[in-house]
Amino acid sequence: MPKQKTHKGAAKRMKVTGSGKIMTRKAWRGHNRSKKSSRRWRRVDGDLKLEGGNAKNARRLLGR
């Protein structure tokens, strides 16, 4: 049976930490920063840990 290939689109958007957690960026961070309030910007600041079914699907895409 052939090896499973990594989904390259997913690999560019997610990373697996040393302990095995899957991290991705939060939404609404792309552009037009000036029109978003500081409060709103802080809310979407940083990374997001995938959990549950989302993490399970991501693991399959990443070949882990």
N, CA, C and O atoms as a GROMACS GRO file, in nm:
protein
  256
    1MET      N    1   0.085  -0.118   0.000
    1MET     CA    2   0.000   0.000   0.000
    1MET      C    3   0.090   0.125   0.000
    1MET      O    4   0.188   0.128   0.074
    2PRO      N    5   0.059   0.226  -0.081
    2PRO     CA    6   0.146   0.343  -0.087
    2PRO      C    7   0.136   0.429   0.038
    2PRO      O    8   0.040   0.421   0.115
    3LYS      N    9   0.238   0.511   0.057
    3LYS     CA   10   0.239   0.601   0.171
    3LYS      C   11   0.132   0.708   0.155
    3LYS      O   12   0.097   0.747   0.044
    4GLN      N   13   0.080   0.755   0.269
    4GLN     CA   14  -0.017   0.863   0.266
    4GLN      C   15   0.057   0.995   0.247
    4GLN      O   16   0.159   1.020   0.312
    5LYS      N   17   0.007   1.079   0.158
    5LYS     CA   18   0.072   1.207   0.134
    5LYS      C   19   0.017   1.314   0.228
    5LYS      O   20  -0.102   1.315   0.261
    6THR      N   21   0.105   1.403   0.270
    6THR     CA   22   0.065   1.518   0.351
    6THR      C   23  -0.015   1.614   0.265
    6THR      O   24   0.022   1.640   0.150
    7HIS      N   25  -0.122   1.668   0.318
    7HIS     CA   26  -0.201   1.769   0.247
    7HIS      C   27  -0.125   1.901   0.260
    7HIS      O   28  -0.121   1.961   0.368
    8LYS      N   29  -0.064   1.947   0.150
    8LYS     CA   30   0.026   2.061   0.155
    8LYS      C   31  -0.045   2.190   0.193
    8LYS      O   32   0.014   2.276   0.258
    9GLY      N   33  -0.173   2.206   0.154
    9GLY     CA   34  -0.248   2.324   0.192
    9GLY      C   35  -0.265   2.331   0.343
    9GLY      O   36  -0.254   2.438   0.403
   10ALA      N   37  -0.291   2.217   0.406
   10ALA     CA   38  -0.306   2.212   0.551
   10ALA      C   39  -0.172   2.232   0.620
   10ALA      O   40  -0.164   2.298   0.724
   11ALA      N   41  -0.067   2.176   0.563
   11ALA     CA   42   0.066   2.185   0.625
   11ALA      C   43   0.115   2.329   0.631
   11ALA      O   44   0.190   2.365   0.721
   12LYS      N   45   0.073   2.412   0.535
   12LYS     CA   46   0.114   2.552   0.535
   12LYS      C   47   0.038   2.633   0.638
   12LYS      O   48   0.082   2.742   0.675
   13ARG      N   49  -0.075   2.583   0.686
   13ARG     CA   50  -0.160   2.658   0.778
   13ARG      C   51  -0.155   2.609   0.922
   13ARG      O   52  -0.197   2.681   1.013
   14MET      N   53  -0.104   2.489   0.943
   14MET     CA   54  -0.103   2.431   1.078
   14MET      C   55   0.035   2.378   1.111
   14MET      O   56   0.113   2.342   1.022
   15LYS      N   57   0.064   2.373   1.243
   15LYS     CA   58   0.189   2.311   1.284
   15LYS      C   59   0.162   2.226   1.407
   15LYS      O   60   0.070   2.252   1.484
   16VAL      N   61   0.244   2.124   1.423
   16VAL     CA   62   0.232   2.033   1.536
   16VAL      C   63   0.342   2.068   1.635
   16VAL      O   64   0.459   2.075   1.598
   17THR      N   65   0.304   2.091   1.760
   17THR     CA   66   0.402   2.125   1.863
   17THR      C   67   0.476   2.000   1.906
   17THR      O   68   0.443   1.889   1.864
   18GLY      N   69   0.577   2.018   1.989
   18GLY     CA   70   0.655   1.905   2.038
   18GLY      C   71   0.572   1.807   2.118
   18GLY      O   72   0.599   1.687   2.116
   19SER      N   73   0.470   1.856   2.189
   19SER     CA   74   0.385   1.767   2.269
   19SER      C   75   0.270   1.709   2.189
   19SER      O   76   0.190   1.632   2.242
   20GLY      N   77   0.260   1.747   2.057
   20GLY     CA   78   0.159   1.686   1.972
   20GLY      C   79   0.033   1.768   1.949
   20GLY      O   80  -0.057   1.724   1.878
   21LYS      N   81   0.026   1.888   2.010
   21LYS     CA   82  -0.090   1.973   1.987
   21LYS      C   83  -0.083   2.033   1.847
   21LYS      O   84   0.026   2.055   1.794
   22ILE      N   85  -0.199   2.060   1.788
   22ILE     CA   86  -0.203   2.121   1.655
   22ILE      C   87  -0.245   2.266   1.670
   22ILE      O   88  -0.352   2.297   1.723
   23MET      N   89  -0.159   2.356   1.623
   23MET     CA   90  -0.182   2.499   1.635
   23MET      C   91  -0.207   2.559   1.497
   23MET      O   92  -0.148   2.517   1.398
   24THR      N   93  -0.296   2.658   1.493
   24THR     CA   94  -0.325   2.729   1.369
   24THR      C   95  -0.352   2.874   1.403
   24THR      O   96  -0.365   2.908   1.521
   25ARG      N   97  -0.361   2.961   1.303
   25ARG     CA   98  -0.387   3.102   1.327
   25ARG      C   99  -0.536   3.127   1.344
   25ARG      O  100  -0.619   3.056   1.287
   26LYS      N  101  -0.568   3.228   1.421
   26LYS     CA  102  -0.708   3.267   1.434
   26LYS      C  103  -0.754   3.341   1.309
   26LYS      O  104  -0.673   3.391   1.231
   27ALA      N  105  -0.885   3.347   1.292
   27ALA     CA  106  -0.943   3.415   1.177
   27ALA      C  107  -0.937   3.567   1.195
   27ALA      O  108  -0.907   3.615   1.304
   28TRP      N  109  -0.966   3.641   1.090
   28TRP     CA  110  -0.976   3.788   1.088
   28TRP      C  111  -0.842   3.858   1.107
   28TRP      O  112  -0.839   3.971   1.155
   29ARG      N  113  -0.731   3.793   1.070
   29ARG     CA  114  -0.600   3.854   1.089
   29ARG      C  115  -0.534   3.895   0.958
   29ARG      O  116  -0.419   3.940   0.959
   30GLY      N  117  -0.604   3.878   0.846
   30GLY     CA  118  -0.538   3.893   0.718
   30GLY      C  119  -0.494   4.033   0.679
   30GLY      O  120  -0.377   4.053   0.647
   31HIS      N  121  -0.585   4.129   0.679
   31HIS     CA  122  -0.552   4.264   0.632
   31HIS      C  123  -0.654   4.360   0.689
   31HIS      O  124  -0.737   4.321   0.771
   32ASN      N  125  -0.649   4.488   0.646
   32ASN     CA  126  -0.740   4.592   0.696
   32ASN      C  127  -0.734   4.605   0.848
   32ASN      O  128  -0.838   4.613   0.915
   33ARG      N  129  -0.614   4.606   0.900
   33ARG     CA  130  -0.599   4.612   1.045
   33ARG      C  131  -0.652   4.743   1.104
   33ARG      O  132  -0.706   4.744   1.215
   34SER      N  133  -0.637   4.853   1.030
   34SER     CA  134  -0.670   4.984   1.088
   34SER      C  135  -0.820   4.999   1.116
   34SER      O  136  -0.857   5.077   1.204
   35LYS      N  137  -0.905   4.927   1.044
   35LYS     CA  138  -1.048   4.943   1.067
   35LYS      C  139  -1.098   4.858   1.184
   35LYS      O  140  -1.214   4.872   1.225
   36LYS      N  141  -1.014   4.772   1.237
   36LYS     CA  142  -1.053   4.689   1.351
   36LYS      C  143  -1.008   4.757   1.481
   36LYS      O  144  -0.897   4.809   1.489
   37SER      N  145  -1.094   4.756   1.581
   37SER     CA  146  -1.062   4.822   1.707
   37SER      C  147  -0.953   4.744   1.781
   37SER      O  148  -0.929   4.626   1.752
   38SER      N  149  -0.888   4.811   1.876
   38SER     CA  150  -0.783   4.746   1.955
   38SER      C  151  -0.839   4.627   2.031
   38SER      O  152  -0.775   4.523   2.043
   39ARG      N  153  -0.959   4.644   2.083
   39ARG     CA  154  -1.024   4.537   2.159
   39ARG      C  155  -1.046   4.415   2.070
   39ARG      O  156  -1.018   4.302   2.110
   40ARG      N  157  -1.095   4.440   1.950
   40ARG     CA  158  -1.120   4.330   1.856
   40ARG      C  159  -0.989   4.265   1.814
   40ARG      O  160  -0.981   4.144   1.798
   41TRP      N  161  -0.886   4.348   1.796
   41TRP     CA  162  -0.757   4.295   1.753
   41TRP      C  163  -0.695   4.206   1.860
   41TRP      O  164  -0.637   4.102   1.829
   42ARG      N  165  -0.709   4.246   1.986
   42ARG     CA  166  -0.655   4.163   2.095
   42ARG      C  167  -0.727   4.029   2.100
   42ARG      O  168  -0.666   3.927   2.132
   43ARG      N  169  -0.856   4.030   2.070
   43ARG     CA  170  -0.934   3.907   2.077
   43ARG      C  171  -0.886   3.804   1.975
   43ARG      O  172  -0.890   3.684   2.002
   44VAL      N  173  -0.839   3.850   1.858
   44VAL     CA  174  -0.794   3.756   1.757
   44VAL      C  175  -0.642   3.742   1.754
   44VAL      O  176  -0.585   3.686   1.661
   45ASP      N  177  -0.577   3.793   1.858
   45ASP     CA  178  -0.432   3.788   1.864
   45ASP      C  179  -0.385   3.645   1.898
   45ASP      O  180  -0.447   3.577   1.979
   46GLY      N  181  -0.278   3.603   1.835
   46GLY     CA  182  -0.216   3.477   1.873
   46GLY      C  183  -0.267   3.356   1.798
   46GLY      O  184  -0.338   3.367   1.698
   47ASP      N  185  -0.229   3.241   1.849
   47ASP     CA  186  -0.261   3.114   1.786
   47ASP      C  187  -0.380   3.047   1.851
   47ASP      O  188  -0.422   3.085   1.961
   48LEU      N  189  -0.433   2.948   1.784
   48LEU     CA  190  -0.549   2.873   1.830
   48LEU      C  191  -0.513   2.725   1.834
   48LEU      O  192  -0.457   2.672   1.738
   49LYS      N  193  -0.546   2.659   1.944
   49LYS     CA  194  -0.522   2.516   1.955
   49LYS      C  195  -0.645   2.440   1.904
   49LYS      O  196  -0.756   2.463   1.952
   50LEU      N  197  -0.626   2.352   1.807
   50LEU     CA  198  -0.738   2.274   1.757
   50LEU      C  199  -0.770   2.162   1.855
   50LEU      O  200  -0.681   2.098   1.911
   51GLU      N  201  -0.901   2.138   1.875
   51GLU     CA  202  -0.942   2.033   1.968
   51GLU      C  203  -1.053   1.950   1.908
   51GLU      O  204  -1.117   1.991   1.811
   52GLY      N  205  -1.076   1.835   1.964
   52GLY     CA  206  -1.187   1.748   1.925
   52GLY      C  207  -1.177   1.700   1.782
   52GLY      O  208  -1.071   1.657   1.735
   53GLY      N  209  -1.291   1.706   1.712
   53GLY     CA  210  -1.299   1.656   1.575
   53GLY      C  211  -1.212   1.735   1.479
   53GLY      O  212  -1.159   1.680   1.382
   54ASN      N  213  -1.197   1.866   1.505
   54ASN     CA  214  -1.112   1.947   1.418
   54ASN      C  215  -0.968   1.899   1.424
   54ASN      O  216  -0.901   1.890   1.321
   55ALA      N  217  -0.921   1.867   1.543
   55ALA     CA  218  -0.783   1.818   1.558
   55ALA      C  219  -0.768   1.681   1.492
   55ALA      O  220  -0.665   1.650   1.433
   56LYS      N  221  -0.871   1.600   1.504
   56LYS     CA  222  -0.866   1.466   1.444
   56LYS      C  223  -0.854   1.475   1.292
   56LYS      O  224  -0.774   1.405   1.231
   57ASN      N  225  -0.936   1.563   1.231
   57ASN     CA  226  -0.928   1.582   1.086
   57ASN      C  227  -0.794   1.639   1.044
   57ASN      O  228  -0.737   1.598   0.943
   58ALA      N  229  -0.744   1.734   1.121
   58ALA     CA  230  -0.615   1.797   1.089
   58ALA      C  231  -0.503   1.695   1.096
   58ALA      O  232  -0.413   1.695   1.012
   59ARG      N  233  -0.508   1.608   1.196
   59ARG     CA  234  -0.405   1.503   1.209
   59ARG      C  235  -0.401   1.414   1.086
   59ARG      O  236  -0.293   1.377   1.039
   60ARG      N  237  -0.518   1.380   1.034
   60ARG     CA  238  -0.524   1.294   0.917
   60ARG      C  239  -0.466   1.366   0.796
   60ARG      O  240  -0.393   1.305   0.717
   61LEU      N  241  -0.497   1.496   0.780
   61LEU     CA  242  -0.443   1.572   0.669
   61LEU      C  243  -0.292   1.585   0.677
   61LEU      O  244  -0.222   1.584   0.575
   62LEU      N  245  -0.241   1.596   0.800
   62LEU     CA  246  -0.097   1.615   0.818
   62LEU      C  247  -0.021   1.482   0.822
   62LEU      O  248   0.101   1.481   0.831
   63GLY      N  249  -0.094   1.373   0.814
   63GLY     CA  250  -0.029   1.241   0.810
   63GLY      C  251   0.028   1.198   0.942
   63GLY      O  252   0.133   1.134   0.946
   64ARG      N  253  -0.040   1.231   1.052
   64ARG     CA  254   0.007   1.193   1.186
   64ARG      C  255  -0.092   1.108   1.260
   64ARG      O  256  -0.067   1.068   1.373
   0.00000   0.00000   0.00000
